[in-house]
Amino acid sequence: MIVKLEQDENGDLILPLSDELLQSVGWRIGDTIVWKDNGDGSWTMSKKPKTKIVLVDALVSYRMRYAVELAEDSPEEWARDTVTMEQAVEFSQECLGEQIVSHRVITEAEFLQQFDKDNGYLAGWTADKKFDSALTRLEVIK
């Protein structure tokens, strides 16, 4: 279907969509429409599927190994104390994996609030930049 653009008093272009057209494609007022450039001078419009944001909390476990040299008659616990006081040099490490501990559905506003709380140094970013950098968007299968 071809629809001609109109121009308002400020020179901005308007795409008039009749109620019949909206109903025929299953769109409603308030829907978000995605525009796709077909590369040939034409565009395809489609309704953005409804989505939700799920915040997943996970823990990552590492096995850390240290080698501490002690005098022969020193208690072995001194080696443990040296590691606890963060005075030992790392010998090796191995990632033991990630465990999911919780998840919950959040709104976009809650996403932005949590982003700023967790990443205060990036609070000045725009909302779009925050979503683009920290939200994994999966293709929605219809």
HELIX and SHEET records of a PDB file:
HELIX    1   1 ASP A   19  VAL A   25  1                                   7    
HELIX    2   2 GLU A   77  THR A   84  1                                   8    
HELIX    3   3 GLU A  108  ASP A  118  1                                  11    
HELIX    4   4 GLY A  120  LEU A  122  5                                   3    
HELIX    5   5 ALA A  127  ALA A  134  1                                   8    
SHEET    1   A 2 GLU A   6  GLN A   7  0                                        
SHEET    2   A 2 LEU A  13  ILE A  14 -1                                        
SHEET    1   B 2 ILE A  33  ASP A  37  0                                        
SHEET    2   B 2 TRP A  43  LYS A  47 -1                                        
SHEET    1   C 2 ILE A  53  TYR A  66  0                                        
SHEET    2   C 2 GLU A  90  ILE A 106 -1                                        
END                                                                             
